[in-house]
Amino acid sequence: MPTRDGSRPAPAAIVSLHDVMPETLSRVIDLLGLLESHGLGPVDLLVVPGRAWRPAQIDQLRAWQGAGHRLAGHGWRHKVERIRGWKHRLHSRLVSRDVAEHLALDAEGIAALIRRCHAWFGAHDLMVSDLYVPPAWAMGPLARARLRDLPFRRYEVFGGLLDARTGRLSPSPMVGFEADTWGRVWPVRLFNGANRAWAAASGAPLRVGLHPFDLEYRLGGDLRRLITRLGAGPA
């Protein structure tokens, strides 16, 4: 319902921080610090296992986990070596560039990647949550029925959350801020506005999907304003 000044309160938010890997840790530290300073958390940290992790960097993951943040699976290398088919090529041009790993694989390859991702956490004495988010939210050609045989229980895709037990998609609103070119600014801004309206009208939690360089990109100001608004909470 409207607050005393006539505006609507900020919707509840579920914040995830994508692309947590050795190359991005300094930016992740900065962004996570900003979120924590506004009382936002715990955060789902989407870890890319198949990179060149050093022991001190894995210790940082343990420290974040000890502070209450959740470690989730996020692909394997977060990079494709080839584009597979016209659908992947279109997705690459419009959305994902070279990161949508699942779209470069068949169903067996995707299942093997997910299992390898999950096993990496245990091999490094890390607790992994039940959440897996494919890079660029692109699950690829894997039937929902196959999810029951895989180790994660929840799978976040562009339109919402998939339950591995039932294969059912629960649609939910999402915003993002990864606009590194002027051409992406208005499509992302319009998408965010529509999804914020959906969250406000329905009362559904707002998924906030962040990337390590978002504060430096062209919607960094929009992101800072949302963080401040979410941190303030209802008036």
C-alpha positions in Angstrom: 0.0 0.0 0.0 1.2 3.6 -0.5 3.4 5.2 2.1 2.6 8.5 3.9 4.2 10.5 1.1 2.0 8.8 -1.5 4.8 6.6 -3.0 4.8 2.8 -2.9 7.2 1.1 -0.5 10.2 -0.7 -1.9 9.4 -4.3 -2.7 11.2 -7.1 -0.9 14.3 -8.1 -2.8 16.3 -11.3 -3.4 19.8 -10.1 -4.4 22.2 -12.3 -6.4 25.7 -11.3 -7.4 26.8 -13.0 -10.6 30.2 -13.9 -12.0 32.1 -14.4 -8.8 35.5 -15.6 -10.0 39.2 -14.7 -9.4 39.2 -12.0 -12.0 36.3 -10.1 -10.5 36.9 -10.5 -6.7 37.9 -6.9 -6.1 34.7 -5.6 -7.8 32.6 -8.2 -5.9 34.2 -7.0 -2.6 33.2 -3.4 -3.4 29.7 -4.2 -4.5 29.0 -6.5 -1.6 30.3 -3.9 0.8 27.9 -1.3 -0.7 25.0 -3.8 -0.3 26.0 -4.6 3.3 26.3 -1.0 4.2 22.6 -0.6 3.3 21.5 -3.6 5.2 20.9 -5.8 2.1 21.7 -9.4 2.6 22.4 -12.2 2.8 23.3 -12.3 -0.9 23.4 -15.3 -3.3 27.0 -15.3 -4.6 27.0 -17.0 -8.0 30.4 -18.7 -8.2 32.1 -19.8 -11.5 34.2 -22.8 -10.4 36.2 -23.6 -13.5 38.6 -20.7 -13.3 42.1 -20.5 -11.8 41.2 -20.2 -8.2 44.1 -19.7 -5.7 43.8 -20.8 -2.1 43.5 -17.3 -0.7 40.6 -16.6 -3.0 38.8 -19.8 -1.9 39.4 -18.6 1.6 37.5 -15.4 0.7 34.6 -17.5 -0.4 34.6 -19.3 2.9 34.7 -15.9 4.7 31.7 -14.7 2.8 29.9 -18.0 3.6 30.8 -17.6 7.2 29.3 -14.1 7.2 25.9 -15.6 6.0 26.1 -15.2 2.3 25.1 -18.2 0.2 27.3 -19.8 -2.5 25.5 -20.9 -5.6 26.6 -22.6 -8.8 27.0 -20.5 -12.0 28.2 -22.6 -14.9 31.8 -23.8 -15.2 34.0 -21.4 -17.0 31.4 -18.7 -18.0 32.8 -18.6 -21.5 32.1 -20.6 -24.7 34.6 -21.6 -27.3 32.1 -21.8 -30.1 28.6 -20.7 -31.0 26.3 -23.6 -31.6 23.4 -23.0 -34.0 21.3 -20.0 -35.0 19.5 -19.8 -31.7 22.7 -19.5 -29.8 24.1 -17.0 -32.3 21.0 -14.8 -31.9 21.1 -15.1 -28.1 24.8 -14.2 -28.3 24.2 -11.1 -30.3 21.3 -9.8 -28.3 22.0 -10.9 -24.7 24.9 -13.1 -23.8 27.9 -12.6 -26.1 30.3 -15.4 -25.3 29.1 -16.5 -21.8 26.0 -18.7 -22.3 27.8 -22.0 -21.8 24.7 -24.2 -21.8 23.7 -23.1 -25.3 27.0 -24.5 -26.7 26.2 -28.0 -25.3 23.7 -30.8 -25.8 21.6 -32.1 -22.9 24.3 -34.6 -21.8 27.0 -31.9 -21.8 24.8 -29.6 -19.8 24.0 -32.3 -17.2 27.7 -33.1 -16.9 28.6 -29.4 -16.5 26.1 -29.0 -13.7 27.4 -32.0 -11.8 31.0 -30.9 -12.2 30.0 -27.4 -10.9 28.3 -28.9 -7.8 31.2 -31.3 -7.1 33.8 -28.5 -7.1 32.3 -26.9 -3.9 32.6 -30.1 -1.9 36.1 -30.7 -3.2 37.1 -27.4 -1.7 35.3 -27.8 1.6 32.7 -25.2 0.6 29.0 -25.5 1.3 26.9 -24.9 -1.8 23.3 -23.9 -1.7 20.5 -25.6 -3.6 20.5 -22.9 -6.2 22.1 -23.0 -9.7 22.0 -20.2 -12.2 23.1 -20.9 -15.7 25.3 -18.1 -17.3 23.0 -15.5 -18.9 20.0 -17.4 -17.4 20.1 -19.7 -20.4 19.4 -23.3 -19.4 19.7 -24.7 -23.0 18.3 -27.9 -24.4 17.9 -29.8 -21.2 14.4 -31.2 -20.4 12.9 -30.1 -17.1 12.4 -33.7 -16.2 16.2 -34.2 -16.2 16.6 -31.8 -13.3 15.4 -34.4 -10.8 18.6 -36.3 -11.5 20.9 -33.4 -10.9 22.3 -32.2 -7.6 20.8 -28.7 -7.4 17.1 -28.3 -6.3 16.4 -24.8 -7.7 17.3 -23.4 -11.1 17.0 -19.7 -11.8 16.3 -18.8 -15.5 15.3 -15.5 -17.1 11.6 -15.9 -16.3 11.7 -17.2 -12.7 12.7 -20.2 -10.7 12.5 -23.9 -11.8 11.7 -26.5 -9.1 13.8 -29.6 -9.9 11.3 -31.9 -8.2 8.3 -30.8 -10.2 9.8 -29.1 -13.2 7.5 -26.2 -12.6 8.5 -22.6 -13.3 7.4 -20.0 -10.8 7.5 -16.7 -12.7 9.0 -13.7 -10.8 10.1 -10.2 -11.6 13.7 -9.3 -12.1 15.9 -6.3 -12.6 19.5 -6.0 -13.9 22.0 -3.3 -14.6 24.6 -4.8 -17.0 24.5 -2.0 -19.6 28.0 -1.6 -20.8 27.0 0.2 -24.0 24.6 3.0 -24.8 22.6 0.6 -26.9 21.7 -1.4 -23.9 20.7 1.4 -21.6 17.1 2.0 -22.7 16.1 -1.7 -23.3 17.5 -2.6 -19.8 15.9 0.5 -18.2 12.5 -0.3 -19.8 12.7 -3.9 -18.7 13.6 -2.9 -15.2 10.6 -0.5 -15.0 8.2 -3.1 -16.2 9.4 -5.6 -13.7 9.5 -3.2 -10.8 5.8 -2.3 -11.6 5.0 -6.1 -11.6 6.7 -6.5 -8.2 4.9 -3.5 -6.7 1.5 -4.6 -8.1 1.8 -8.2 -7.1 3.8 -8.0 -3.9 6.2 -10.6 -5.3 9.8 -10.3 -4.2 12.0 -8.5 -6.8 15.0 -10.5 -8.1 18.0 -8.2 -8.3 20.6 -9.7 -10.6 23.9 -7.9 -10.2 27.2 -8.2 -12.0 30.6 -7.2 -10.7 31.1 -4.1 -13.0 27.5 -2.8 -12.8 28.5 0.3 -10.7 31.0 1.3 -13.4 28.5 0.8 -16.3 26.0 3.2 -17.7 23.2 2.3 -15.2 25.4 2.6 -12.2 23.4 5.5 -10.9 20.1 3.6 -11.3 21.7 0.8 -9.3 22.8 3.0 -6.5 19.3 4.6 -6.2 17.7 1.1 -6.1 20.1 0.0 -3.4 19.4 3.1 -1.3 15.6 2.6 -1.8 15.7 -1.1 -0.9 17.9 -0.5 2.0 15.5 2.2 3.4 12.6 -0.3 3.3 9.0 0.7 3.8 8.4 4.1 5.4 
